[in-house]
Amino acid sequence: MGTVLEGGELIIARILIAGCGDVGTTLGLNLTRAGHTVWGLRRRASLIPVPLQAVSADLADTESLRIVPSALDYVVYAAAADGFSASQYRTAYVEGLRNLLHALREGKQQPQRILAISSTSVYAQHQGEWVDEMSPAEPESFAGKILREGEDLLWNSGFPATVVRFAGIYGPGRTRLLDSLRQGNARCVPGLYTNRVHREDGAAALQFLVTQRAVEPLYIAVDDSPSLQCEVLNWLAGHLGLPEPRSVSEVGEAEAALRANKRCSNARLRAAGFRFRYPSYQEGYGDLLKNYALGAKASDESS
Ligand SMILES: NC(=O)c1ccc[n+]([C@@H]2O[C@H](COP(=O)([O-])OP(=O)(O)OC[C@H]3O[C@@H](n4cnc5c(N)ncnc54)[C@H](OP(=O)(O)O)[C@@H]3O)[C@@H](O)[C@H]2O)c1
């Protein structure tokens, strides 16, 4: 176990980030700066930066998980699927988690909490309505259904557990939206709301939850400002000096996109005391575009 102060406050925790990629590494580096001992687990462990401690393991392979560090105080499950298929989703969000929970039980570990990243795609609401942690999450897509299965697996594991549903992640190194504008093939669906969270805020929210005493089983990690897709793209196009994106006119395509039309609320996270560095796309993309203007690679991902 980590170092515990009189009164029970944990000052130096032993933390494993399983599936330590973009968000996991950002979180891990922040946690090491705060003095914690952090292991990052992934298959390509050579990509884990110092001072994180690299654990080379495959979540799909129970044998390889025998090397999971002992006496962990916190575990953050942040693995992402290798691709957009049911089997890849099942491996990342259900089987990998099941295998890790098994390894923790085998090691008689008693972490104070396991946190897992899920997605706001579990909400099937589609009329632009607000959703929060109390809203029904009854996905229709295979992806949403498998993510929900993973959430239930964690909640029913017997470990203290928290699921954090992320909206679309954007930030350095994520270039899809800007690329589509630059290439002239960006399109937007009138009336469609999109939800996003900057990578730094997503990682900071996880760190915030690790340090809280009273933690709920579920949070939504999304910025303050769900915004219309066309508004976001038009704003970006204006700042890049590029033509505005074409509105999708094909009925079928627009209908398909509008099946995931909702506004996600971060009220629970904010009520707990968390503050966003990038409360809206203007601040987040404003920062990215500043770097872009300076010649660095600007980047993003739509939600
Ligand atoms: N992209 C979005 O907009 C979005 C929205 C909502 C939620 N999320 C969720 O946010 C989380 C973090 O996303 P991210 O952007 O940080 O993803 P990422 O950069 O792709 O990182 C995911 C990590 O998982 C590792 N991984 C995958 N399969 C593994 C396995 N079998 N064994 C061990 N490690 C494995 C990968 O490393 P190796 O390949 O080296 O193993 C990678 O480092 C994911 O759960 C994702 O589903 C994303």
Ligand as a Chemical Component Dictionary entry (heavy atoms), coordinates in Angstrom:
data_LIG
# 
_chem_comp.id                   LIG 
_chem_comp.type                 NON-POLYMER 
_chem_comp.pdbx_formal_charge   0 
_chem_comp.three_letter_code    LIG 
# 
loop_
_chem_comp_atom.comp_id 
_chem_comp_atom.atom_id 
_chem_comp_atom.alt_atom_id 
_chem_comp_atom.type_symbol 
_chem_comp_atom.charge 
_chem_comp_atom.model_Cartn_x 
_chem_comp_atom.model_Cartn_y 
_chem_comp_atom.model_Cartn_z 
_chem_comp_atom.pdbx_ordinal 
LIG N1  N1  N 0  -11.575 8.692  -28.637 1  
LIG C1  C1  C 0  -12.588 9.272  -28.032 2  
LIG O1  O1  O 0  -13.042 10.335 -28.439 3  
LIG C2  C2  C 0  -13.169 8.609  -26.798 4  
LIG C3  C3  C 0  -14.429 8.999  -26.353 5  
LIG C4  C4  C 0  -14.945 8.421  -25.190 6  
LIG C5  C5  C 0  -14.185 7.483  -24.503 7  
LIG N2  N2  N 1  -12.962 7.115  -24.977 8  
LIG C6  C6  C 0  -12.191 6.130  -24.181 9  
LIG O2  O2  O 0  -11.132 6.806  -23.550 10 
LIG C7  C7  C 0  -10.148 5.844  -23.185 11 
LIG C8  C8  C 0  -8.755  6.381  -23.423 12 
LIG O3  O3  O 0  -8.617  6.713  -24.774 13 
LIG P1  P1  P 0  -7.199  7.101  -25.372 14 
LIG O4  O4  O 0  -7.441  8.139  -26.390 15 
LIG O5  O5  O -1 -6.223  7.366  -24.288 16 
LIG O6  O6  O 0  -6.826  5.750  -26.112 17 
LIG P2  P2  P 0  -5.400  5.319  -26.711 18 
LIG O7  O7  O 0  -4.472  6.471  -26.803 19 
LIG O8  O8  O 0  -5.673  4.523  -27.933 20 
LIG O9  O9  O 0  -4.836  4.353  -25.565 21 
LIG C9  C9  C 0  -5.385  3.102  -25.322 22 
LIG C10 C10 C 0  -4.276  2.200  -24.831 23 
LIG O10 O10 O 0  -4.812  0.904  -24.601 24 
LIG C11 C11 C 0  -3.755  -0.005 -24.830 25 
LIG N3  N3  N 0  -4.339  -1.303 -25.087 26 
LIG C12 C12 C 0  -5.306  -1.625 -25.975 27 
LIG N4  N4  N 0  -5.531  -2.951 -25.951 28 
LIG C13 C13 C 0  -4.705  -3.464 -25.011 29 
LIG C14 C14 C 0  -4.448  -4.777 -24.538 30 
LIG N5  N5  N 0  -5.087  -5.852 -25.034 31 
LIG N6  N6  N 0  -3.524  -4.948 -23.561 32 
LIG C15 C15 C 0  -2.850  -3.896 -23.056 33 
LIG N7  N7  N 0  -3.050  -2.627 -23.462 34 
LIG C16 C16 C 0  -3.962  -2.419 -24.448 35 
LIG C17 C17 C 0  -3.000  0.553  -26.038 36 
LIG O11 O11 O 0  -1.622  0.225  -26.009 37 
LIG P3  P3  P 0  -0.969  -0.992 -26.846 38 
LIG O12 O12 O 0  -1.561  -0.940 -28.218 39 
LIG O13 O13 O 0  0.505   -0.716 -26.775 40 
LIG O14 O14 O 0  -1.347  -2.218 -26.088 41 
LIG C18 C18 C 0  -3.121  2.062  -25.803 42 
LIG O15 O15 O 0  -1.962  2.523  -25.142 43 
LIG C19 C19 C 0  -10.486 4.573  -23.946 44 
LIG O16 O16 O 0  -11.153 3.695  -23.060 45 
LIG C20 C20 C 0  -11.478 5.055  -24.977 46 
LIG O17 O17 O 0  -12.368 4.046  -25.367 47 
LIG C21 C21 C 0  -12.439 7.664  -26.099 48 
# 
loop_
_chem_comp_bond.comp_id 
_chem_comp_bond.atom_id_1 
_chem_comp_bond.atom_id_2 
_chem_comp_bond.value_order 
_chem_comp_bond.pdbx_ordinal 
LIG N1  C1  SING 1  
LIG C1  O1  DOUB 2  
LIG C1  C2  SING 3  
LIG C2  C3  SING 4  
LIG C2  C21 DOUB 5  
LIG C3  C4  DOUB 6  
LIG C4  C5  SING 7  
LIG C5  N2  DOUB 8  
LIG N2  C6  SING 9  
LIG N2  C21 SING 10 
LIG C6  O2  SING 11 
LIG C6  C20 SING 12 
LIG O2  C7  SING 13 
LIG C7  C8  SING 14 
LIG C7  C19 SING 15 
LIG C8  O3  SING 16 
LIG O3  P1  SING 17 
LIG P1  O4  DOUB 18 
LIG P1  O5  SING 19 
LIG P1  O6  SING 20 
LIG O6  P2  SING 21 
LIG P2  O7  DOUB 22 
LIG P2  O8  SING 23 
LIG P2  O9  SING 24 
LIG O9  C9  SING 25 
LIG C9  C10 SING 26 
LIG C10 O10 SING 27 
LIG C10 C18 SING 28 
LIG O10 C11 SING 29 
LIG C11 N3  SING 30 
LIG C11 C17 SING 31 
LIG N3  C12 SING 32 
LIG N3  C16 SING 33 
LIG C12 N4  DOUB 34 
LIG N4  C13 SING 35 
LIG C13 C14 SING 36 
LIG C13 C16 DOUB 37 
LIG C14 N5  SING 38 
LIG C14 N6  DOUB 39 
LIG N6  C15 SING 40 
LIG C15 N7  DOUB 41 
LIG N7  C16 SING 42 
LIG C17 O11 SING 43 
LIG C17 C18 SING 44 
LIG O11 P3  SING 45 
LIG P3  O12 DOUB 46 
LIG P3  O13 SING 47 
LIG P3  O14 SING 48 
LIG C18 O15 SING 49 
LIG C19 O16 SING 50 
LIG C19 C20 SING 51 
LIG C20 O17 SING 52 
# 
